[in-house]
Amino acid sequence: MTMNGDPCLLSATELRGLIAEKRISPVDIISAVLARAEALQPELNCFITLCGDEAMAQARVAERKIMAGEPLGLLHGIPVTVKDIVNTKGVKTTFGAVPYKDNVPTEDAVAVARLRSEGAILIGKTTTPEFGSKCLTDSPLFGRTRNAWDACRSSGGSSGGAAVAVASGIAPLAIATDGGGSTRIPAACNGVVGLKQSNGVIPHSQALDVFGNQTYVTPTTRTVADTALMMQAMVGDDACDPWSIGVPVPDFIGTAAPRGDLRGQRILYCLTPPGRPVSAEVAASFKASLDRLAGLGAELEEFSGDGFDIEPIWRAINHTVWRTRFAKLAAEHKDELSEAFLKQLALATEVSGVDYQEAMFARTALFRRVQSLLARGHFLAMPTLTRTALPIKQDLFGTIEIDGAHFDSVRPHWFPWTMPFNMTGHPAVSLPSGFGRDGLPIGLQLVGRFRADAELLRVSALFEASSDLLSRWPA
């Protein structure tokens, strides 16, 4: 079972075909990705834990099953990483926090269990800021995770390690999470595909408030086809998540193939909510992306960004949840937690019960606003971020620089467009759309109708196929 070339530079979809044809062994694949992980980890710092011995043992079992002609799962022998906020049975899950540095779960999260049941092999746990609490991936536990394209830039966050591992060719598939953009932000920063699926499509077995939940366990990959492959393995209802019950499972792999064109599809677009800045190069890249969509046959119509500047609403809900979960931990382990994490918990003390409920009312109004837009059009389009990746030492509570101007808050000025769709539940994907003058990736966000995730991936696949961005790798 041999193949010429580097398996680290192949997609999971390509590896799947080669494995089925017995042209490459899972042992060779896992050996290659582990070697790449060990070589790049000192520079990128995208792993908290590597599972080398366990992964090689599983690869040998996977090889024996192939040679014995046994039935193979959808992801048989394919390497995957899991963000260290998602539970993995028997493998440390630290939540990026010093107080949990020795935490070992006794069961897998549902999404992890489903990938394993389809034959995927876990090679390691990727970095996250404490409890996935910010858009930058650093923590007192492990330090900083660096951008795959430029070590002087941030990886984004909170799924920074997941995106960097995929972008740098360490593993083609990664489980991430997204509570306000935590999959899409690092995907845009590192030039990969980051999907936040519709609410309930992938069950969330670790959410404490499943009814008010706005966090998602998500796929991160380098290609749209690989995202569809992960979705096919991860979706389906589970008793742990009421929003997943009764959700149909489409043919993601077939639907997401780049067939046909976008004739008959109307895409509503907006560059930025009123009053929020965007860099000139992101604006230019966005216009070029719209031209590509129009070239595929889509009808374009601009929509107003009024009513989408919702960071205060998102924060009132999100930080209240964090304070409820972590106030006791912070009191007992204050010296082990970062200043940024503690500051965010402190902000929640200013939110009353009435404030929280008013934010929930506003969340419903936002959902209805998005629904009205998607009654007029099939998809929405906007830049994922307002500028390329931030400096590696960026402070969450510091200013953000965009085209020489400085703004006083990172969240609403860098990713105003990611938070809304966590709250509404609509599927939103960040796709590589170009590069800035600094050589760093720029992302396009597309948003689909509620539970129309497969159709969103089809449009994404056509957009991906309309350029040659996949031919570029970080140096």
Buried (B, 14 or more C-beta within 10 A) or exposed (E): BEBEEEBBEBBBBBBBEBBEEEEBBBBBBBBBBBEBBEEBBEEBBBBBBBBBEBBBEBBEBBBEBBEEEEEBBBBBBBBBBBBBBBBBBEBBBBBBBBBBBEEEBEEBBBBBBBBBEBBBBBBBBBBBBBBBBBBBBBBBBBEBBBBBBBEEBBBBBBBBBBBBBBBBBBBBBBBBBBBBBBBBBBBBBBBBBBBBBBBBBBBBBBBEEBEEBBBBBBBBBBBBBBBBBBBBBBBBBBEBBBBBEEBEEBEBBEBBBBEEEBEEBBBBBBBBBEEBBBBEBBBEBBEBBBEBBEEBEBBBEEBEBEBBBBBEBBBBBBBBBBBEBBBEBBEEBEEBBBEBBEEBBEBBEEBEEEBBEBBBEBBEEBBEBBEEBBEEBBBBBBBBBBBBBBBBEBEBEBBBBBEEEEBEEBBBBBBBBBBBBBBBBBBBBBBBBBBBEEEBBBBBBBBBBBBBBBBBBBBBBBBBBBBEBBEEEBE
